Structures are given as C-alpha cells and as structure tokens.
Amino acid sequence: MFYGIRFNSALARRGIPPTLIETNFRRSLQQVGEASGNTPQEVAVFIAAELPLIQRVNLPPSVVQKWIEAGKVNHKSDEMRGALGTLCLWDLMAMP
C-alpha cells in the first residue's frame, strides 16, 4: 500500500502526472517494481524512459540526481543505465 503512494509521489516529483498513465497499467508497474525489489523512484525513472520523446524532453534531471545521491536509485545497474541513457542523462551515470 505504501509502495503505491511512494510510487505515485515519485512520478509526480519526476514531473509525470500519475493520471497520465492508465490506472491498471500504472498498478501493474507498481506491482512488478515492488516484486522486483526496485524502489518507487527507480520505477518512475523506468517509466519516464518509456514516455514519448515530446513528454521526456522537459523532465527535470535534478530530481533523479537527488535520488541517486540519496541512494534511492542505483545508477550503476545495467537496467538503470539503459533508462538514464534513453533520458539523455549520461552525466548521472558517471556519478560516484
């Protein structure tokens, strides 16, 4: 239950209104993310990488940077590196 709240909050902080994503699809992403051991923030980054380019272009990178610094996003994993690359956030992949 709390995972879903944190997930929707992470989407909103990333600049993605949760209502932009169809409810059943959003819930399934939450369940898969939680079952896979991903943080809500990591799932929000994965979702952002799947959005059409026109919607991705204005998403603030500073939010993801703060999540990496706080340890909420593992920017060294192959999956996350792929998502960050899709979002053109290559400089975040090089963070310590």
Solvent accessible surface area in square Angstrom, and as a share of the most:
residue,aa,sasa,rsa
1,M,185,0.83
2,F,142,0.59
3,Y,18,0.07
4,G,12,0.12
5,I,100,0.51
6,R,120,0.44
7,F,0,0.00
8,N,48,0.24
9,S,53,0.34
10,A,3,0.02
11,L,0,0.00
12,A,56,0.43
13,R,162,0.59
14,R,3,0.01
15,G,41,0.40
16,I,2,0.01
17,P,74,0.46
18,P,31,0.19
19,T,124,0.72
20,L,82,0.41
21,I,13,0.07
22,E,105,0.47
23,T,55,0.32
24,N,103,0.53
25,F,113,0.47
26,R,32,0.12
27,R,132,0.48
28,S,45,0.29
29,L,42,0.21
30,Q,29,0.13
31,Q,122,0.54
32,V,97,0.56
33,G,4,0.04
34,E,94,0.42
35,A,94,0.73
36,S,75,0.49
37,G,65,0.62
38,N,30,0.16
39,T,43,0.25
40,P,8,0.05
41,Q,23,0.10
42,E,17,0.07
43,V,8,0.04
44,A,0,0.00
45,V,0,0.00
46,F,51,0.21
47,I,11,0.06
48,A,0,0.00
49,A,11,0.08
50,E,145,0.65
51,L,19,0.10
52,P,80,0.50
53,L,118,0.58
54,I,141,0.71
55,Q,70,0.31
56,R,50,0.18
57,V,96,0.55
58,N,129,0.66
59,L,21,0.10
60,P,52,0.32
61,P,67,0.42
62,S,58,0.37
63,V,29,0.16
64,V,0,0.00
65,Q,72,0.32
66,K,134,0.57
67,W,12,0.04
68,I,13,0.06
69,E,112,0.50
70,A,69,0.53
71,G,62,0.60
72,K,91,0.39
73,V,4,0.02
74,N,78,0.40
75,H,15,0.07
76,K,108,0.46
77,S,37,0.24
78,D,124,0.64
79,E,118,0.53
80,M,2,0.01
81,R,96,0.35
82,G,44,0.43
83,A,8,0.06
84,L,0,0.00
85,G,19,0.18
86,T,61,0.35
87,L,18,0.09
88,C,77,0.46
89,L,15,0.08
90,W,152,0.53
91,D,105,0.54
92,L,8,0.04
93,M,24,0.11
94,A,85,0.66
95,M,31,0.14
96,P,153,0.96
